[in-house]
Amino acid sequence: VIEQTSFYTEETIFETQKKQYMQLHNRYIVSQIKSGLMVIDQQMAHERILYERFLIHLDDRKGASQQSLFPQTITLNANDFELAKSLLDDIKSLGFDVREFGKNTLVVEGIPVDLGSSNINETQLFEQLIEGFKNSQQDLKLNKRDSLARSLAKNSAIKAGTALSQEEMNTLIDELFACKTPNFSISGKPVIQTINLAELDKKFEK
């Protein structure tokens, strides 16, 4: 698990409250701050938010579920099915309502409320959760809960190219700065960059 020290102060966070944000190429959220500009990667920010939230659910085992109108049946290969069965209690803690449904088959009757309700393919999401878990275990040698939280966050976060309303940007920024580690992605990359006025002045040869 990558731990980084937050370097954004309470003053910086206060400056961003109730501001108007601009979305740049549906990838970055830009805001004016006292020292210049702040630029936030929307996908990495949302991954960080979801990751920390999912870890809490796994600890308190109280992730809430929203019921699907049409439960989805998922058939896995034998190895993935056995893996999913071994993770079922933790997967339910994330907010999935899922149960066994015959040979190598599960039925998903609900998904975590944290994911919203628009354009979610429950089958694809569950398969990506299992695949991402395997990759995290193999490549990063993470513990079980961290691997699950990381996999679900990466697969369900808003993506680059997604247009956001002003309200959605406000919510995203508020939730990001409420995180324990808002400055870095779950892969350890910067989520936030600042461009100070001196840098801009230099570009214009002032």
N, C-alpha and C positions, 0 to 999 in steps of 0.2 A: 504494500500500500504506500503510495507516494504522499508524504506529508510536506506541506509547504507553509511557511509563515505568511500570514496576511500582511500586506504592506499598505492597504488602503485604509486611511484613518476615518474616524467618525466624521470629521469635517468633510471629507470627500463624499462619504455616503450621504450626509445631510445635503450637500450641494445637488445631488441627483434626485432628491425627493421632489415629486410633483413637477418635474420638468417636462418639456416637450422634447420628444426624441425623434430622430430621423432614421429611417431604415435605408441602408446603402446596398443597392443591388440585391435586396432580399437576403443578405448574408450577415450584415453587420448593423449594430445599433450605435448611433453616434449621438453624443451629447456634449454641449458646451459646459466646461467646468472652469473654475477660477484661473487655473494655470494654462488652459488651452482647450484641447478636445480629448474626450474619452471615447474609445472605440471598443465595442464588445462583440465577440463572436457569438451569434445567437444559438447556434447548435451546441457548441461546447458549454455555453452557459446553462442551457436547459439540461444537458447531460449531467452537469454538476448538481443542479437542483434535484433532479430525479434520483440520482445516485445516493445522495445524503438522505433523502426521504425514504428510499427503499431500505437502506440500512437500519433506519429507525423502525420500520415495519417488521423487519426480520428480528430485531431485538425484542420488541414488545409483542410481536405475533398478532397484530391487530390491523393489518392492512384491509381496508374496506373494498368491497366488490360492487360493481354495477352489473346487473343481470342483462344478459344478451336476449334480444327478442327471439333469435333463432340459434339455439345451442349448436356448436360446431363439433363434429366428430373428427378426431385426428388419429391416423394410423401411422405408427412409427416402425422403424426396423427394430429387431429384437433387442439390440444393444441399447439403442436410445430409449426404448420403452422401459427397460430395466433401470436405466439411469433416471428417467423421469419419475418412476415409482419411488426410487430412493430419495428423491428431492421433493416429493409431493407435499409434505408438511410445510417446508420452507416456501414452496411455490404458492401454497394457499396463504401463507403469512404475507406475501406480497400483495394479495388481493384477488388472486385467481380463484374462481369457483370451478374446480376440476375434479374429476373422479375417473376411476377405471371403468372401461366399457367393453369388456371382451378381450380377445387375444390381441396383444400389441396395440390396443386402441384405448384412447381417452376421450372423454367428452368435456368440452369447455362450456360452462353455462354462465360464466361471468368473468370480467376482467377488472384489473385495478381501477378504482375511480380516478386515480392520479393521471390516467392516460387520456381522459376525456372520452368522447363518444363518436368522433367524426372519422369516417374512412379507416376504421381499424379492421384488419383481416386477422381474426383471432387465431386461425390455423397457422398463418404465416408468422405471426408474432410469437406463438408458442414454440414453433420449430426453430425460429431464430434465437429464442431464449436458451433452448437446449444446446444449439450449435455454438452460441457465444460463450456459454458456460464451459463447454469442452475446450474451446480455444484459450480461455482465460486460465483454466487449470493447467493446460499443457504448456502454453507459451510464457505465462507470467507467474505460474506457481502460486496463485492466490488461494486463500481459504475458500471454503464452499460458499459462505454467505456473501463475501466480497465479490466472488465470481458471478453469483446470481444478480446482485444489485448492479454490477457493472454491465452485464449483458443486457438486462432489461432497460437500463438507462440509455445505452447506446442505440438500441433498436427501436425505442419508442420516443426519443427526443425529437423535437421539431428539426427539420433539416434545412441546410442552406438552400435558398431558393423559395422558401415559404414566406409569403407576404404576411406581415403582422399589423394589426390595428394599433392605434396609439394606446388603447387600454391594455392590449396584450403586451406591448413593450413595457408599459409601466409595471405590470404585474411581474413580468420576467425579471426586470431590474430589481424590484423590491425583494423578490424571492432569492435572487442571486446574492444580494448583499446580506441576506439573513443566513446564508450558508456559513459553515465553519471555515471553509477554505474557498472563498469566492474567486480568488485570483488565478487559480489553476484548474485545468480540466482534469478529468479522471485519468488521463494519460500523462499528466504532469506538464502539459503545454499551457502557455499563457491564455487566459480567457479575456483579459482586459489589457489594452494598450493605451497609453496617453501620448499625445503630441503637444508639446508645450509651444507657447507663442514664440519663444526664441528660435526653435527649430523652423517654424513657419517663416519668421523674419529672415532667417538665413537662406531659405529657399528663394525668397524674393530679393536677395542680396541687399537687405536693408542694414 
